[in-house]
Amino acid sequence: MKNNILAGACIAIGLTLAGLFIYLGINKFANKDRAVSVKGLSTREVEADYAVWPLSYAWSGNDLPALYTQLETVTARVKKHLLSLGFEESDFRQGSVSVSNNWDGYYGTRPEFKYTLSTSLIVSTDKVQLVVASQGKESSLLKEGIIVTTEKWNLDYQYNGLPELKPSMIEEATQNARAVAQKFADDAQCALGSIRRASQGQFSIESDNYQPWVKHVRVVTTVDYFLE
Protein backbone atom coordinates (compact mmCIF):
# COMPACT_ATOMS: atom_id res chain seq x y z
CA MET A 1 0.00 0.00 0.00
CA LYS A 2 2.76 2.38 0.99
CA ASN A 3 4.63 1.52 -2.16
CA ASN A 4 1.58 2.40 -4.25
CA ILE A 5 1.22 5.75 -2.47
CA LEU A 6 4.92 6.52 -2.97
CA ALA A 7 4.76 5.58 -6.62
CA GLY A 8 1.70 7.74 -7.09
CA ALA A 9 3.40 10.69 -5.43
CA CYS A 10 6.46 10.30 -7.66
CA ILE A 11 4.26 10.16 -10.73
CA ALA A 12 2.39 13.27 -9.60
CA ILE A 13 5.62 15.16 -8.97
CA GLY A 14 6.96 14.01 -12.33
CA LEU A 15 3.86 15.17 -14.14
CA THR A 16 3.98 18.52 -12.33
CA LEU A 17 7.62 19.08 -13.26
CA ALA A 18 6.99 17.99 -16.84
CA GLY A 19 4.11 20.43 -17.05
CA LEU A 20 6.26 23.19 -15.62
CA PHE A 21 9.06 22.52 -18.12
CA ILE A 22 6.59 22.42 -20.98
CA TYR A 23 5.08 25.71 -19.78
CA LEU A 24 8.48 27.38 -19.52
CA GLY A 25 9.48 26.05 -22.91
CA ILE A 26 6.29 27.28 -24.55
CA ASN A 27 6.60 30.64 -22.79
CA LYS A 28 10.21 31.01 -23.91
CA PHE A 29 9.27 30.05 -27.46
CA ALA A 30 6.35 32.46 -27.48
CA ASN A 31 8.51 35.32 -26.20
CA LYS A 32 11.65 34.64 -28.23
CA ASP A 33 10.70 37.29 -30.81
CA ARG A 34 9.72 39.92 -28.26
CA ALA A 35 12.58 42.30 -28.78
CA VAL A 36 13.26 45.94 -29.48
CA SER A 37 15.90 47.30 -31.86
CA VAL A 38 17.46 50.64 -30.91
CA LYS A 39 20.32 52.82 -32.07
CA GLY A 40 22.88 54.60 -29.92
CA LEU A 41 24.89 57.61 -31.07
CA SER A 42 28.26 58.93 -29.94
CA THR A 43 29.98 62.03 -31.33
CA ARG A 44 33.24 63.83 -30.65
CA GLU A 45 34.75 67.08 -31.90
CA VAL A 46 38.52 66.83 -32.26
CA GLU A 47 41.30 68.79 -33.92
CA ALA A 48 43.45 67.38 -36.70
CA ASP A 49 46.84 66.12 -35.58
CA TYR A 50 48.56 66.12 -38.98
CA ALA A 51 48.51 68.35 -42.06
CA VAL A 52 49.66 67.93 -45.65
CA TRP A 53 50.03 71.31 -47.34
CA PRO A 54 51.21 71.37 -50.97
CA LEU A 55 52.47 74.74 -52.26
CA SER A 56 52.58 74.87 -56.06
CA TYR A 57 54.64 77.29 -58.13
CA ALA A 58 56.05 77.59 -61.65
CA TRP A 59 58.74 79.48 -63.58
CA SER A 60 59.02 80.20 -67.30
CA GLY A 61 61.93 80.77 -69.68
CA ASN A 62 63.49 79.78 -73.00
CA ASP A 63 66.69 78.03 -71.87
CA LEU A 64 65.67 74.77 -70.25
CA PRO A 65 68.87 74.07 -68.23
CA ALA A 66 68.99 77.67 -67.00
CA LEU A 67 65.27 77.51 -66.23
CA TYR A 68 65.78 74.45 -64.04
CA THR A 69 68.47 76.30 -62.09
CA GLN A 70 66.07 79.23 -61.63
CA LEU A 71 63.40 76.88 -60.35
CA GLU A 72 65.82 75.53 -57.76
CA THR A 73 66.46 79.11 -56.62
CA VAL A 74 62.71 79.69 -56.31
CA THR A 75 62.37 76.49 -54.29
CA ALA A 76 65.11 77.65 -51.91
CA ARG A 77 63.29 80.96 -51.49
CA VAL A 78 59.98 79.23 -50.73
CA LYS A 79 61.73 77.07 -48.13
CA LYS A 80 63.29 80.14 -46.55
CA HIS A 81 59.84 81.72 -46.28
CA LEU A 82 58.42 78.62 -44.59
CA LEU A 83 61.36 78.34 -42.19
CA SER A 84 60.77 81.96 -41.16
CA LEU A 85 57.19 81.00 -40.23
CA GLY A 86 58.41 78.30 -37.84
CA PHE A 87 58.54 75.14 -39.95
CA GLU A 88 61.57 72.85 -40.05
CA GLU A 89 63.51 71.41 -42.95
CA SER A 90 62.27 67.94 -42.02
CA ASP A 91 58.69 69.10 -42.72
CA PHE A 92 59.43 69.59 -46.45
CA ARG A 93 59.18 67.18 -49.35
CA GLN A 94 59.88 68.20 -52.93
CA GLY A 95 57.27 67.30 -55.51
CA SER A 96 58.03 66.17 -59.05
CA VAL A 97 58.82 68.72 -61.79
CA SER A 98 56.68 68.90 -64.93
CA VAL A 99 57.72 70.61 -68.18
CA SER A 100 55.34 72.37 -70.54
CA ASN A 101 56.30 73.50 -74.06
CA ASN A 102 54.27 76.68 -74.52
CA TRP A 103 55.07 76.88 -78.22
CA ASP A 104 53.47 73.58 -79.15
CA GLY A 105 50.42 74.16 -81.35
CA TYR A 106 51.13 77.85 -82.06
CA TYR A 107 51.45 78.94 -85.69
CA GLY A 108 51.11 82.68 -85.20
CA THR A 109 52.47 84.84 -82.43
CA ARG A 110 53.96 82.57 -79.82
CA PRO A 111 54.17 83.20 -76.07
CA GLU A 112 57.25 85.00 -74.86
CA PHE A 113 58.62 81.98 -73.00
CA LYS A 114 58.93 78.56 -74.58
CA TYR A 115 59.07 76.48 -71.41
CA THR A 116 57.30 76.44 -68.08
CA LEU A 117 58.52 74.29 -65.23
CA SER A 118 55.97 73.49 -62.52
CA THR A 119 56.55 71.84 -59.17
CA SER A 120 55.41 71.89 -55.57
CA LEU A 121 56.89 71.92 -52.11
CA ILE A 122 54.85 69.70 -49.83
CA VAL A 123 54.70 70.47 -46.13
CA SER A 124 53.87 67.35 -44.10
CA THR A 125 53.79 68.09 -40.39
CA ASP A 126 52.10 67.67 -37.04
CA LYS A 127 52.30 71.46 -36.55
CA VAL A 128 48.67 71.81 -37.56
CA GLN A 129 47.99 75.18 -35.97
CA LEU A 130 51.12 76.58 -37.63
CA VAL A 131 49.74 75.49 -41.00
CA VAL A 132 46.43 77.17 -40.16
CA ALA A 133 48.18 80.39 -39.12
CA SER A 134 50.40 80.40 -42.23
CA GLN A 135 47.60 80.59 -44.74
CA GLY A 136 47.64 83.85 -46.72
CA LYS A 137 51.14 84.90 -45.64
CA GLU A 138 52.78 84.77 -49.07
CA SER A 139 53.16 88.55 -49.51
CA SER A 140 56.97 88.44 -49.12
CA LEU A 141 57.15 85.93 -51.97
CA LEU A 142 54.83 87.97 -54.18
CA LYS A 143 57.17 90.95 -53.82
CA GLU A 144 59.85 88.82 -55.48
CA GLY A 145 57.53 87.73 -58.28
CA ILE A 146 56.99 84.25 -56.85
CA ILE A 147 53.39 83.12 -57.02
CA VAL A 148 52.60 80.22 -54.69
CA THR A 149 49.16 78.63 -54.82
CA THR A 150 47.36 76.04 -52.74
CA GLU A 151 44.15 74.49 -53.98
CA LYS A 152 41.66 74.28 -51.12
CA TRP A 153 40.91 70.61 -51.74
CA ASN A 154 44.63 69.74 -51.69
CA LEU A 155 45.21 71.05 -48.17
CA ASP A 156 44.60 67.93 -46.13
CA TYR A 157 44.02 68.05 -42.38
CA GLN A 158 44.12 64.56 -40.91
CA TYR A 159 43.10 63.00 -37.61
CA ASN A 160 44.96 59.81 -36.67
CA GLY A 161 43.77 59.33 -33.08
CA LEU A 162 40.70 57.24 -33.91
CA PRO A 163 42.05 53.92 -32.50
CA GLU A 164 42.41 55.53 -29.06
CA LEU A 165 39.00 57.18 -29.32
CA LYS A 166 37.01 54.12 -30.44
CA PRO A 167 36.57 52.25 -27.11
CA SER A 168 35.04 55.18 -25.21
CA MET A 169 32.80 56.13 -28.13
CA ILE A 170 31.49 52.58 -28.57
CA GLU A 171 30.82 52.40 -24.84
CA GLU A 172 28.92 55.69 -24.92
CA ALA A 173 26.90 54.68 -27.98
CA THR A 174 25.97 51.36 -26.35
CA GLN A 175 24.90 53.12 -23.13
CA ASN A 176 22.76 55.52 -25.13
CA ALA A 177 21.16 52.60 -26.96
CA ARG A 178 20.34 50.88 -23.66
CA ALA A 179 18.78 54.08 -22.28
CA VAL A 180 16.50 54.25 -25.33
CA ALA A 181 15.60 50.57 -25.00
CA GLN A 182 14.87 50.98 -21.28
CA LYS A 183 12.50 53.86 -22.03
CA PHE A 184 10.72 51.70 -24.60
CA ALA A 185 10.44 48.81 -22.13
CA ASP A 186 9.07 51.11 -19.41
CA ASP A 187 6.44 52.49 -21.79
CA ALA A 188 5.51 48.96 -22.83
CA GLN A 189 5.31 47.89 -19.15
CA CYS A 190 7.80 45.07 -19.52
CA ALA A 191 11.32 44.32 -18.38
CA LEU A 192 14.39 44.87 -20.50
CA GLY A 193 16.24 41.62 -21.03
CA SER A 194 19.66 40.71 -22.31
CA ILE A 195 21.19 41.74 -25.63
CA ARG A 196 19.89 39.66 -28.51
CA ARG A 197 22.15 41.07 -31.18
CA ALA A 198 24.47 44.06 -31.55
CA SER A 199 26.26 45.65 -34.48
CA GLN A 200 28.69 48.54 -34.59
CA GLY A 201 28.27 51.00 -37.42
CA GLN A 202 31.10 52.60 -39.34
CA PHE A 203 33.03 55.45 -37.78
CA SER A 204 32.84 58.62 -39.85
CA ILE A 205 35.16 61.62 -39.72
CA GLU A 206 33.96 64.81 -41.36
CA SER A 207 35.64 68.20 -41.59
CA ASP A 208 33.99 71.34 -40.31
CA ASN A 209 32.80 73.48 -43.22
CA TYR A 210 34.42 76.64 -41.86
CA GLN A 211 37.35 75.19 -39.92
CA PRO A 212 38.59 72.16 -41.88
CA TRP A 213 41.18 71.32 -39.19
CA VAL A 214 38.27 70.60 -36.82
CA LYS A 215 36.90 67.08 -37.26
CA HIS A 216 33.53 65.65 -36.28
CA VAL A 217 33.77 61.96 -35.37
CA ARG A 218 30.54 59.94 -35.29
CA VAL A 219 29.50 56.33 -34.72
CA VAL A 220 26.07 54.67 -34.46
CA THR A 221 25.55 51.25 -32.86
CA THR A 222 22.46 49.11 -33.35
CA VAL A 223 21.45 46.87 -30.45
CA ASP A 224 18.53 44.43 -30.16
CA TYR A 225 17.28 43.71 -26.62
CA PHE A 226 14.91 40.97 -25.47
CA LEU A 227 11.74 42.18 -23.77
CA GLU A 228 10.52 40.09 -20.84
C-alpha positions in Angstrom: 0.0 0.0 0.0 2.8 2.4 1.0 4.6 1.5 -2.2 1.6 2.4 -4.2 1.2 5.7 -2.5 4.9 6.5 -3.0 4.8 5.6 -6.6 1.7 7.7 -7.1 3.4 10.7 -5.4 6.5 10.3 -7.7 4.3 10.2 -10.7 2.4 13.3 -9.6 5.6 15.2 -9.0 7.0 14.0 -12.3 3.9 15.2 -14.1 4.0 18.5 -12.3 7.6 19.1 -13.3 7.0 18.0 -16.8 4.1 20.4 -17.0 6.3 23.2 -15.6 9.1 22.5 -18.1 6.6 22.4 -21.0 5.1 25.7 -19.8 8.5 27.4 -19.5 9.5 26.1 -22.9 6.3 27.3 -24.6 6.6 30.6 -22.8 10.2 31.0 -23.9 9.3 30.0 -27.5 6.3 32.5 -27.5 8.5 35.3 -26.2 11.6 34.6 -28.2 10.7 37.3 -30.8 9.7 39.9 -28.3 12.6 42.3 -28.8 13.3 45.9 -29.5 15.9 47.3 -31.9 17.5 50.6 -30.9 20.3 52.8 -32.1 22.9 54.6 -29.9 24.9 57.6 -31.1 28.3 58.9 -29.9 30.0 62.0 -31.3 33.2 63.8 -30.7 34.8 67.1 -31.9 38.5 66.8 -32.3 41.3 68.8 -33.9 43.5 67.4 -36.7 46.8 66.1 -35.6 48.6 66.1 -39.0 48.5 68.3 -42.1 49.7 67.9 -45.6 50.0 71.3 -47.3 51.2 71.4 -51.0 52.5 74.7 -52.3 52.6 74.9 -56.1 54.6 77.3 -58.1 56.1 77.6 -61.7 58.7 79.5 -63.6 59.0 80.2 -67.3 61.9 80.8 -69.7 63.5 79.8 -73.0 66.7 78.0 -71.9 65.7 74.8 -70.3 68.9 74.1 -68.2 69.0 77.7 -67.0 65.3 77.5 -66.2 65.8 74.5 -64.0 68.5 76.3 -62.1 66.1 79.2 -61.6 63.4 76.9 -60.4 65.8 75.5 -57.8 66.5 79.1 -56.6 62.7 79.7 -56.3 62.4 76.5 -54.3 65.1 77.7 -51.9 63.3 81.0 -51.5 60.0 79.2 -50.7 61.7 77.1 -48.1 63.3 80.1 -46.5 59.8 81.7 -46.3 58.4 78.6 -44.6 61.4 78.3 -42.2 60.8 82.0 -41.2 57.2 81.0 -40.2 58.4 78.3 -37.8 58.5 75.1 -39.9 61.6 72.8 -40.0 63.5 71.4 -43.0 62.3 67.9 -42.0 58.7 69.1 -42.7 59.4 69.6 -46.4 59.2 67.2 -49.3 59.9 68.2 -52.9 57.3 67.3 -55.5 58.0 66.2 -59.1 58.8 68.7 -61.8 56.7 68.9 -64.9 57.7 70.6 -68.2 55.3 72.4 -70.5 56.3 73.5 -74.1 54.3 76.7 -74.5 55.1 76.9 -78.2 53.5 73.6 -79.2 50.4 74.2 -81.4 51.1 77.9 -82.1 51.5 78.9 -85.7 51.1 82.7 -85.2 52.5 84.8 -82.4 54.0 82.6 -79.8 54.2 83.2 -76.1 57.3 85.0 -74.9 58.6 82.0 -73.0 58.9 78.6 -74.6 59.1 76.5 -71.4 57.3 76.4 -68.1 58.5 74.3 -65.2 56.0 73.5 -62.5 56.6 71.8 -59.2 55.4 71.9 -55.6 56.9 71.9 -52.1 54.8 69.7 -49.8 54.7 70.5 -46.1 53.9 67.3 -44.1 53.8 68.1 -40.4 52.1 67.7 -37.0 52.3 71.5 -36.5 48.7 71.8 -37.6 48.0 75.2 -36.0 51.1 76.6 -37.6 49.7 75.5 -41.0 46.4 77.2 -40.2 48.2 80.4 -39.1 50.4 80.4 -42.2 47.6 80.6 -44.7 47.6 83.8 -46.7 51.1 84.9 -45.6 52.8 84.8 -49.1 53.2 88.5 -49.5 57.0 88.4 -49.1 57.1 85.9 -52.0 54.8 88.0 -54.2 57.2 90.9 -53.8 59.9 88.8 -55.5 57.5 87.7 -58.3 57.0 84.2 -56.8 53.4 83.1 -57.0 52.6 80.2 -54.7 49.2 78.6 -54.8 47.4 76.0 -52.7 44.1 74.5 -54.0 41.7 74.3 -51.1 40.9 70.6 -51.7 44.6 69.7 -51.7 45.2 71.1 -48.2 44.6 67.9 -46.1 44.0 68.1 -42.4 44.1 64.6 -40.9 43.1 63.0 -37.6 45.0 59.8 -36.7 43.8 59.3 -33.1 40.7 57.2 -33.9 42.1 53.9 -32.5 42.4 55.5 -29.1 39.0 57.2 -29.3 37.0 54.1 -30.4 36.6 52.3 -27.1 35.0 55.2 -25.2 32.8 56.1 -28.1 31.5 52.6 -28.6 30.8 52.4 -24.8 28.9 55.7 -24.9 26.9 54.7 -28.0 26.0 51.4 -26.3 24.9 53.1 -23.1 22.8 55.5 -25.1 21.2 52.6 -27.0 20.3 50.9 -23.7 18.8 54.1 -22.3 16.5 54.3 -25.3 15.6 50.6 -25.0 14.9 51.0 -21.3 12.5 53.9 -22.0 10.7 51.7 -24.6 10.4 48.8 -22.1 9.1 51.1 -19.4 6.4 52.5 -21.8 5.5 49.0 -22.8 5.3 47.9 -19.1 7.8 45.1 -19.5 11.3 44.3 -18.4 14.4 44.9 -20.5 16.2 41.6 -21.0 19.7 40.7 -22.3 21.2 41.7 -25.6 19.9 39.7 -28.5 22.2 41.1 -31.2 24.5 44.1 -31.6 26.3 45.7 -34.5 28.7 48.5 -34.6 28.3 51.0 -37.4 31.1 52.6 -39.3 33.0 55.5 -37.8 32.8 58.6 -39.9 35.2 61.6 -39.7 34.0 64.8 -41.4 35.6 68.2 -41.6 34.0 71.3 -40.3 32.8 73.5 -43.2 34.4 76.6 -41.9 37.3 75.2 -39.9 38.6 72.2 -41.9 41.2 71.3 -39.2 38.3 70.6 -36.8 36.9 67.1 -37.3 33.5 65.7 -36.3 33.8 62.0 -35.4 30.5 59.9 -35.3 29.5 56.3 -34.7 26.1 54.7 -34.5 25.5 51.3 -32.9 22.5 49.1 -33.3 21.5 46.9 -30.4 18.5 44.4 -30.2 17.3 43.7 -26.6 14.9 41.0 -25.5 11.7 42.2 -23.8 10.5 40.1 -20.8 
